[in-house]
Structures are given as C-alpha cells and as structure tokens.
Amino acid sequence: MKPSPVPFQTLLARLADPDSLVRRQTIISIMRRRNERGQAFASLLALLNDPEYQVCKAAIQALSDLGDSRAIPALIPLLTHHVSRLRLRALYALARLDRKQALPHLITALHDQTRSVREEVARILGRVGDARAINPLIAALDDADWHVRAAVANTLGRLGDVHAVDALITVLGDEKESVRLEVVRALGALKDARAVGPLIAALDDADWHVRKVAATALGRLDDVRAVDPLITELGDVVMAVRVEAAISLSMLGDARAIDPLIALLGDAEKWIRKTAVIALGILGDPRAVDPLIAVLDDADADIRAVVARALSMLGDARTV
C-alpha cells in the first residue's frame, strides 16, 4: 500500500531545520508537489539568505521554476553575493522570470569580476535576444579573457544585428584561435558584404578550424569575390577545409568552379570525391557530364550512387 504523502505544512516546517541537508532535500520534495508548491513561495524567499551555498542555490532554482516574478526584488541582492556561482544562478533566474527586468542586470554583469560569470552572461544575453545588449556586447569584445571574447562573438552572431560587423572584423586578428573561430562564425551568420574581404583573409588562418568555418561563411554570403579564393582552398592540406570550400562553391553557382571540381573527382579521399560530385550536380554545368560518367566505375558503391544522382540532376540523355 502506497504511504500517505507528508503533509505540506510539515514540509514547510522542515525548511527551518538546523540541518542544511534536510533543508535542501525539503526544497526538492516541495517542488515535486506541483499542486501545492506555490504555497512555499514566502519560505523559499527566506532561504535566499541561507548561509549554506547548496540550500541557497536550491532556493534560487525553485523560485525560478515557480515562475513568480515577485521573487525578482529578493533575487537582485544576490547579484553582489561573494560566491560567483550564486551570482550566476540569480542572473539565470532573473532572465527566466522577466527578461526585460533582467536586461540591465545582465549588462552590468558583463563586468563581473569572475570570468565564468562574464562568459555565461554573454551567452544568456544571446538567449534573451534584446537589441539593447548589442553595444555593451561590442564593448565586451575587448574583455581580457579569451573565453569571454569568444562567447561574446558567438552571441553577436546569434543576435543578428549588423551593427556588430565592424567590431567583429577588428577581432579577426585575435591571438586566440577560439575567438577567431567564433568571430568568423558570427560574420557568416550576419551575412553582411563588409565581411567578405576579411573572411577571404581568414582562409589563410594558421588554424584549420578557422579556415573551415571561413569557407562555410563565404558560401552563405553569396558574393562572387569569394570564388577564386575558395578554389584555392580546394588544395588545402586539411580535408575538412577542402570539403567546405567545395560545398560553398556549389552554393555560389559560379562556372569558374567547374574545372577545379572536376579535378577533384580523382582525389584519393572518398569525401572529397563525393563532395565534388554533389557540387557538380548542383552547379548543373554540362561540362561535368563526361567526367562524372567516368566516375561511374568508382570502387566505392556510395560514390557510384551519388554520381548517378548528380547525372540525373544534369539531365543529359547519355545518362539515362
């Protein structure tokens, strides 16, 4: 027989238990009582001042889950708490309860003394999605810590505001490859013509991840200035870069890419051959028909199947 649940008033009383483990477990138990847990609002507010980190953390999470914006005034003092993880928990809760009220506090937290807080706040601002954060985020691109700069660049790309383009371009020379990678990714997402030249320059980056993402970004920008540089990247020493360059060339739709892509049909790497076949099918140039027919005897069945589809896309009678 299933035991009767603990009376809710008993649970509320346990929130004052001298044992912090009991207080913490009681918060968890209360939050499982979906039909009654709202009654614990005032008691949970009081626990925001609990001396034990784990109890205070659980109370913040519980108030966030309750979704009652009346908790906001009580959460704000925690933004100056000496424990950085609690400051961050409070910021999470504020953003969840009321994005508009949370925004100025999030912007202020971009200057928090702790790197992990600044980094995560940059990401939260991306989820909040308010354009008023653009200029503070642009300023944060100068943060002393590369983790923060990378997170800020990522968020600026997600927010989709082209006012960030010039500032992002200036960070393309960052000493840390992870920052350059996020900047390139953001510029690709923003799709602004001002970024074409800088992204072409990024194809020469020492880090292959940056080169790969730059190749992808240039395909998204749909600017023919990228065609010749991307053709050059078909010879990159890293296969992943070559694959992305071929894909982007197919997206740009420029006939200059046909012969270089045909040359890749004999590449030793299967993924290079496969990508070249797909790209040629998308480009739809009849010059590719005979070279593709020649690849129908490729030793790899997957390649042969892709070739057949590409030839079908080209619609040449000799392939029927």
PEVEN-V790359 format. One record per residue. RES is the residue in three letters. OMEGA is omega in radians with two decimals (999 if undefined). Layout:
# PEVEN-V790359
[[RES	OMEGA] [RES	OMEGA]]
This chain:
# PEVEN-V790359
[[MET	-3.09] [LYS	-3.11] [PRO	3.11] [SER	3.13] [PRO	3.08] [VAL	3.10] [PRO	-3.04] [PHE	3.12] [GLN	3.08] [THR	3.10] [LEU	3.13] [LEU	3.12] [ALA	-3.12] [ARG	3.10] [LEU	3.10] [ALA	-3.12] [ASP	3.14] [PRO	3.13] [ASP	-3.10] [SER	3.12] [LEU	3.10] [VAL	3.13] [ARG	-3.12] [ARG	-3.12] [GLN	3.12] [THR	3.08] [ILE	3.14] [ILE	-3.14] [SER	3.13] [ILE	-3.07] [MET	3.05] [ARG	-3.12] [ARG	-2.97] [ARG	-3.09] [ASN	-3.05] [GLU	-2.93] [ARG	3.09] [GLY	3.13] [GLN	-3.09] [ALA	-3.03] [PHE	-3.08] [ALA	-3.14] [SER	3.10] [LEU	3.07] [LEU	-3.12] [ALA	-3.11] [LEU	3.04] [LEU	3.10] [ASN	-3.12] [ASP	-3.12] [PRO	-3.13] [GLU	-3.09] [TYR	-3.05] [GLN	3.12] [VAL	3.12] [CYS	3.11] [LYS	-3.13] [ALA	3.12] [ALA	3.10] [ILE	-3.12] [GLN	-3.13] [ALA	3.13] [LEU	3.06] [SER	3.14] [ASP	3.10] [LEU	3.07] [GLY	-3.11] [ASP	-3.07] [SER	3.07] [ARG	3.13] [ALA	-3.02] [ILE	-3.14] [PRO	3.14] [ALA	3.13] [LEU	-3.04] [ILE	3.11] [PRO	3.14] [LEU	-3.13] [LEU	3.06] [THR	3.13] [HIS	-3.10] [HIS	3.11] [VAL	-3.04] [SER	-3.12] [ARG	3.08] [LEU	3.06] [ARG	-3.12] [LEU	3.10] [ARG	3.14] [ALA	3.11] [LEU	3.06] [TYR	-3.09] [ALA	3.12] [LEU	-3.12] [ALA	-3.13] [ARG	-3.07] [LEU	-3.12] [ASP	-3.07] [ARG	-3.10] [LYS	3.11] [GLN	-3.09] [ALA	-2.98] [LEU	-3.12] [PRO	3.12] [HIS	3.08] [LEU	3.13] [ILE	3.08] [THR	-3.10] [ALA	3.01] [LEU	3.11] [HIS	-3.14] [ASP	-3.11] [GLN	-3.08] [THR	-3.09] [ARG	-3.07] [SER	3.09] [VAL	3.14] [ARG	-3.13] [GLU	-3.08] [GLU	3.08] [VAL	3.09] [ALA	3.14] [ARG	3.11] [ILE	3.13] [LEU	3.05] [GLY	3.12] [ARG	3.10] [VAL	3.00] [GLY	-3.14] [ASP	-3.08] [ALA	3.13] [ARG	3.12] [ALA	-3.04] [ILE	-3.08] [ASN	3.05] [PRO	3.10] [LEU	3.09] [ILE	3.10] [ALA	-3.11] [ALA	3.04] [LEU	3.11] [ASP	-3.13] [ASP	-3.10] [ALA	-3.08] [ASP	-3.06] [TRP	3.08] [HIS	3.14] [VAL	-3.14] [ARG	3.13] [ALA	3.14] [ALA	3.13] [VAL	3.12] [ALA	3.10] [ASN	-3.12] [THR	3.12] [LEU	3.06] [GLY	-3.13] [ARG	-3.10] [LEU	2.98] [GLY	-3.13] [ASP	-3.06] [VAL	3.06] [HIS	-3.12] [ALA	-2.99] [VAL	-3.08] [ASP	3.14] [ALA	3.12] [LEU	3.14] [ILE	-3.13] [THR	-3.11] [VAL	3.14] [LEU	3.11] [GLY	-3.14] [ASP	-3.10] [GLU	-3.08] [LYS	-3.08] [GLU	3.14] [SER	3.09] [VAL	3.13] [ARG	3.14] [LEU	-3.13] [GLU	3.10] [VAL	3.12] [VAL	3.12] [ARG	3.13] [ALA	3.13] [LEU	3.07] [GLY	3.14] [ALA	-3.09] [LEU	3.02] [LYS	3.12] [ASP	-3.06] [ALA	3.12] [ARG	-3.07] [ALA	-3.04] [VAL	-3.14] [GLY	3.10] [PRO	3.11] [LEU	3.05] [ILE	3.10] [ALA	-3.13] [ALA	3.07] [LEU	3.11] [ASP	-3.12] [ASP	-3.14] [ALA	-3.11] [ASP	-3.05] [TRP	3.08] [HIS	3.11] [VAL	3.13] [ARG	-3.13] [LYS	-3.12] [VAL	3.08] [ALA	3.10] [ALA	3.09] [THR	-3.11] [ALA	-3.12] [LEU	3.05] [GLY	-3.12] [ARG	-3.07] [LEU	3.03] [ASP	3.14] [ASP	-3.03] [VAL	3.07] [ARG	-3.09] [ALA	-3.00] [VAL	-3.09] [ASP	3.07] [PRO	3.11] [LEU	3.06] [ILE	3.08] [THR	-3.13] [GLU	3.06] [LEU	3.11] [GLY	-3.14] [ASP	-3.11] [VAL	-3.11] [VAL	-3.07] [MET	-3.09] [ALA	3.11] [VAL	3.14] [ARG	3.13] [VAL	-3.13] [GLU	3.11] [ALA	3.13] [ALA	3.13] [ILE	-3.13] [SER	3.09] [LEU	3.10] [SER	3.13] [MET	-3.11] [LEU	3.02] [GLY	-3.11] [ASP	-3.07] [ALA	3.12] [ARG	-3.10] [ALA	-3.01] [ILE	-3.08] [ASP	3.08] [PRO	3.10] [LEU	3.07] [ILE	-3.14] [ALA	-3.13] [LEU	-3.12] [LEU	3.10] [GLY	-3.11] [ASP	-3.12] [ALA	-3.10] [GLU	-3.12] [LYS	-3.06] [TRP	3.07] [ILE	3.13] [ARG	-3.11] [LYS	-3.14] [THR	3.12] [ALA	3.12] [VAL	-3.13] [ILE	-3.13] [ALA	3.14] [LEU	3.08] [GLY	3.14] [ILE	-3.11] [LEU	3.00] [GLY	-3.14] [ASP	-3.09] [PRO	3.09] [ARG	-3.09] [ALA	-3.02] [VAL	-3.10] [ASP	3.09] [PRO	3.12] [LEU	3.09] [ILE	3.14] [ALA	-3.11] [VAL	3.12] [LEU	3.10] [ASP	3.10] [ASP	-3.10] [ALA	-3.09] [ASP	-3.10] [ALA	3.12] [ASP	3.11] [ILE	-3.12] [ARG	3.14] [ALA	3.13] [VAL	3.10] [VAL	-3.14] [ALA	3.11] [ARG	3.13] [ALA	3.12] [LEU	3.08] [SER	3.10] [MET	3.14] [LEU	3.03] [GLY	3.13] [ASP	-3.08] [ALA	-3.11] [ARG	-3.11] [THR	-3.08] [VAL	999]]
